[in-house]
């Protein structure tokens, strides 16, 4: 044969010549030289490594430009994903809130069924002109008056009041259901942050102030339900809702009923009590038939800016003529006597 890589009598060559310039040849050559250098000096081995630098086994590091491109891509992806993640978090809060409401509504119904159809009161009535309140107050679902005073133990200690109230045995003794997961308010107690106990509130007209309307003139023309069977439209009358941290106060939510019957939207307003809006401008509700839902608010006047760490809305009346959210609250609170 004139060439080693030529075929002979139709047979394929058993080997081929590797050109000196190919990486495979360099790799084999470097390996042979490395074996021969095992007993040589460190200097010669360094020279050998430098010679074999292009043997195909070395890796190249990222350049600064490539690194910046990767960081930019990650930042763009994060910008695109964060709004979706935030919406998913709000939806999860809404689902948990509805679960809390359903458990509270079930506890409320179970108490009535065990007590000859009689409902717990929405709030106490500490009125010196109403002496029987001392006895009746014990049948309110809570006696806590929420604020941001760390000396008010009812704000942060579940054992101070809630565990003593009529609904506690029916809740599975679960303190978490009294609080909307979107409410992150807390108090600093001895240097430790303590979550506030309650952000849920009860419809005033379901139980009332120790069974009364509290002598509010705009509430007097409307029913205050004393028994479960008194509620003719249980799927339409709400029992609990979650309130804003800067508005929740006593145990009841007073829907301002002026303008409901006869209809006069110019009289709509809020008298200190504002509903929650933690669920993407929506609020959790539970109803007398036991179901719960999330209600989305439509009028921005229903959702004034949140004040953290204070109750500026308490005892402040605000007129909101034509507010469709007030109309909805009125229609789901009570009916005329």
C-alpha atoms as one frame of an Amber mdcrd trajectory, in Angstrom:
protein
   0.000   0.000   0.000   1.203   3.446  -0.776  -0.937   4.976   1.927  -1.984
   3.488   5.258  -5.512   4.768   4.904  -6.112   3.219   1.448  -8.363   0.167
   1.169  -6.804  -3.121   0.042  -8.763  -5.761  -1.906 -12.051  -4.172  -0.881
 -11.293  -4.177   2.832 -11.795  -1.063   4.914  -8.641   0.286   6.588  -8.143
  -0.787  10.198  -6.997   2.650  11.235  -6.695   6.171   9.930  -4.058   8.837
  10.229  -5.049  11.625  12.589  -3.877  15.029  11.311  -1.512  16.755  13.657
  -3.790  19.788  13.911  -6.890  17.995  15.211  -7.909  18.249  18.904  -7.958
  14.441  19.131  -4.313  14.228  18.151  -3.356  16.980  20.554  -5.235  15.220
  23.330  -3.454  11.916  22.722  -0.109  13.653  22.376  -0.548  15.582  25.586
  -1.495  12.427  27.434   1.676  10.643  26.235   3.824  13.601  27.171   2.121
  13.865  30.560   3.052  10.270  31.344   6.656  10.974  30.425   6.740  14.081
  32.616   5.621  12.439  35.813   9.161  12.369  37.131  10.203  15.751  35.777
  10.373  19.087  37.580   7.372  21.283  38.386   8.595  23.870  35.904   8.488
  21.413  33.032   5.010  20.301  34.040   3.827  23.926  34.034   5.253  24.350
  30.518   3.431  21.202  29.456   0.108  22.467  30.811   0.576  25.731  28.946
   1.305  23.806  25.751  -1.777  21.667  26.145  -4.059  24.566  26.959  -5.922
  24.025  23.704  -6.430  20.284  24.179 -10.253  20.671  24.145 -10.809  20.026
  27.851 -10.705  23.589  29.228 -13.939  25.648  29.784 -14.481  29.333  29.201
 -15.969  31.568  31.985 -18.919  33.953  31.449 -18.009  37.380  30.217 -19.429
  40.423  31.989 -21.746  41.150  29.049 -23.169  37.610  29.096 -23.725  37.811
  32.845 -25.570  41.132  32.510 -27.764  39.660  29.765 -28.732  36.733  32.022
 -29.544  39.122  34.895 -31.655  41.291  32.567 -33.628  38.260  31.333 -34.304
  37.138  34.916 -35.457  40.663  35.845 -37.855  40.766  32.875 -39.308  37.365
  33.781 -39.751  38.453  37.403 -41.542  41.623  36.273 -43.923  39.535  34.189
 -44.558  36.927  36.910 -44.901  39.084  40.047 -48.373  40.499  39.229 -49.639
  36.971  38.630 -48.101  35.758  41.867 -49.674  38.660  43.766 -53.102  37.871
  42.317 -52.657  34.223  43.241 -51.814  35.248  46.813 -54.940  37.411  47.015
 -57.071  34.552  45.683 -55.594  32.228  48.303 -56.443  34.748  51.027 -59.980
  34.969  49.656 -60.434  31.193  49.771 -59.119  31.041  53.336 -61.339  33.964
  54.336 -64.444  32.243  52.933 -63.515  29.109  54.876 -63.228  31.146  58.092
 -66.598  32.751  57.413 -68.260  29.422  56.739 -66.968  28.011  60.037 -68.176
  31.071  61.955 -71.600  30.925  60.294 -71.850  27.221  61.136 -70.951  27.942
  64.775 -73.575  30.711  64.832 -76.293  28.372  63.492 -75.324  25.505  65.801
 -75.601  27.800  68.824 -79.126  28.891  67.779 -80.209  25.298  67.159 -78.991
  24.321  70.631 -80.693  27.306  72.290 -84.327  27.189  71.162 -83.670  29.204
  67.998 -82.353  32.214  69.973 -79.451  34.113  68.352 -76.354  35.438  70.062
 -76.205  39.231  70.266 -74.117  41.137  67.743 -72.784  43.396  70.499 -73.091
  44.340  74.123 -74.790  47.549  75.263 -72.958  49.133  78.224 -75.657  51.733
  78.851 -76.345  52.909  82.446 -79.952  53.507  81.381 -80.245  49.855  80.432
 -79.471  48.033  83.724 -80.242  44.526  82.473 -77.236  44.801  80.124 -75.023
  43.319  82.870 -76.767  39.968  82.401 -77.515  40.207  78.677 -73.966  41.200
  77.716 -72.800  37.656  78.470 -74.802  36.451  75.457 -73.021  38.704  72.969
 -70.732  36.893  70.521 -67.878  39.110  71.738 -67.329  41.888  74.268 -64.061
  43.054  72.721 -63.861  46.701  71.655 -61.002  46.669  69.178 -58.470  49.503
  69.021 -54.682  49.853  69.004 -54.143  50.279  72.737 -51.642  47.623  73.968
 -53.201  47.889  77.447 -56.473  46.583  76.006 -55.780  42.851  76.289 -58.852
  42.045  74.198 -56.925  43.349  71.191 -54.307  40.597  71.226 -55.113  37.955
  73.894 -57.681  35.368  72.713 -58.083  34.144  76.295 -59.132  37.560  77.564
 -62.595  37.423  75.996 -63.199  35.180  72.969 -62.769  31.852  74.758 -65.438
  32.939  77.272 -68.071  33.830  74.689 -71.032  31.672  73.548 -69.688  30.722
  70.085 -66.252  29.531  71.209 -67.268  25.894  71.946 -68.831  25.669  68.471
 -65.776  26.947  66.571 -63.559  23.984  67.360 -61.687  26.424  69.593 -59.936
  27.725  66.507 -58.752  31.299  67.094 -57.680  31.777  63.464 -61.224  31.884
  62.071 -61.898  35.207  63.844 -59.354  36.963  61.663 -59.218  37.662  57.932
 -55.904  36.351  56.500 -55.460  39.678  54.709 -55.444  41.597  58.002 -51.801
  41.920  59.075 -52.352  44.355  61.964 -50.514  43.749  65.220 -49.475  45.361
  68.503 -46.046  45.401  70.119 -46.340  43.775  73.545 -43.133  43.719  75.616
 -41.109  44.033  72.427 -42.934  41.175  70.691 -45.409  41.653  67.785 -48.831
  40.220  68.683 -51.468  39.810  65.921 -54.784  41.393  66.766 -57.446  38.866
  67.728 -60.343  39.819  65.485 -61.169  41.419  62.160 -64.595  39.771  61.769
 -67.726  41.655  62.754 -71.404  40.695  63.021 -74.330  42.319  61.263 -75.964
  44.601  63.866 -79.462  43.581  62.751 -78.735  39.917  63.520 -78.954  39.979
  67.319 -78.529  43.713  67.860 -77.163  45.495  70.925 -78.337  42.966  73.523
 -81.365  42.413  71.284 -82.090  46.108  70.583 -81.266  48.588  67.813 -79.193
  50.638  70.237 -81.668  53.532  70.018 -80.250  54.666  66.675 -83.080  56.585
  64.972 -82.115  55.467  61.458 -82.097  51.804  62.630 -85.440  51.825  64.458
 -87.680  51.287  61.360 -85.871  48.009  60.590 -85.979  44.492  61.984 -83.465
  43.295  64.567 -83.634  39.516  64.274 -83.838  37.748  67.642 -84.407  34.193
  66.388 -83.089  32.189  63.479 -86.611  31.539  62.233 -87.271  35.318  62.087
 -84.956  35.601  59.082 -87.278  34.988  56.131 -84.499  35.269  53.500 -81.464
  33.568  55.088 -79.545  33.445  51.816 -79.833  37.245  51.511 -79.027  38.400
  55.059 -75.351  38.382  56.030 -74.172  37.423  59.518 -70.417  38.123  59.477
 -68.128  40.248  57.336 -64.468  41.154  57.624 -63.710  44.756  58.474 -60.719
  46.998  57.854 -58.122  47.174  60.604 -58.621  50.957  60.852 -62.407  50.613
  61.262 -63.149  47.449  63.254 -64.206  48.411  66.791 -67.139  46.842  68.634
 -68.438  43.400  67.761 -71.083  44.672  65.330 -71.123  46.228  61.883 -73.746
  48.981  61.666 -75.074  49.415  58.155 -76.393  52.963  57.859 -79.952  52.343
  56.648 -81.027  55.898  55.753 -82.277  55.975  52.173 -83.263  52.288  52.000
 -87.040  52.490  52.432 -88.296  54.544  50.751 -85.376  54.532  48.360 -83.351
  57.735  48.454 -79.722  57.292  47.269 -78.893  60.863  48.294 -78.913  59.713
  51.945 -76.413  56.842  51.554 -73.354  56.919  53.799 -71.091  55.218  56.338
 -71.396  55.880  60.055 -67.938  54.837  61.230 -68.058  51.209  60.063 -66.347
  50.341  56.774 -66.202  46.844  55.262 -62.939  45.106  54.475 -61.283  45.290
  51.053 -58.261  42.991  51.499 -59.221  40.626  48.673 -58.376  42.777  45.661
 -60.912  45.461  46.653 -63.391  42.855  47.879 -64.759  41.681  51.227 -65.642
  38.295  52.735 -69.195  37.597  53.925 -71.101  34.714  55.508 -74.874  34.453
  55.382 -77.646  33.124  57.609 -78.124  30.027  55.426 -74.476  29.075  56.020
 -72.889  29.998  52.691 -69.985  32.433  52.284 -68.865  34.609  49.400 -66.525
  37.414  48.350 -68.151  40.728  47.400 -66.248  43.084  45.071 -66.778  46.793
  45.805 -67.539  49.160  42.954 -67.449  52.656  44.485 -64.023  54.013  45.555
 -65.704  55.859  48.446 -66.282  52.446  50.046 -62.502  51.984  50.140 -60.799
  55.107  51.527 -57.022  54.834  52.015 -56.042  52.433  54.779 -54.483  53.884
  57.943 -52.080  51.485  59.628 -51.984  51.416  63.421 -55.006  53.633  64.176
 -58.829  53.794  64.020 -59.466  57.173  62.355 -62.764  56.068  60.763 -64.449
  55.135  64.039 -67.342  57.488  64.935 -66.897  59.528  61.747 -69.966  59.853
  59.533 -69.339  60.158  55.797 -72.053  60.893  53.262 -71.680  58.974  49.966
 -74.739  59.797  47.817 -75.550  57.254  45.121 -73.053  54.683  46.431 -74.151
  51.328  44.980 -72.106  49.472  47.620 -74.182  51.060  50.401 -77.337  49.982
  48.565 -76.006  46.395  48.464 -75.139  46.437  52.182 -78.565  47.775  53.096
 -80.339  45.121  51.055 -78.301  42.349  52.718 -78.534  43.628  56.318 -82.246
  43.651  57.233 -85.774  44.432  56.110 -88.324  47.040  57.222 -90.400  46.125
  60.286
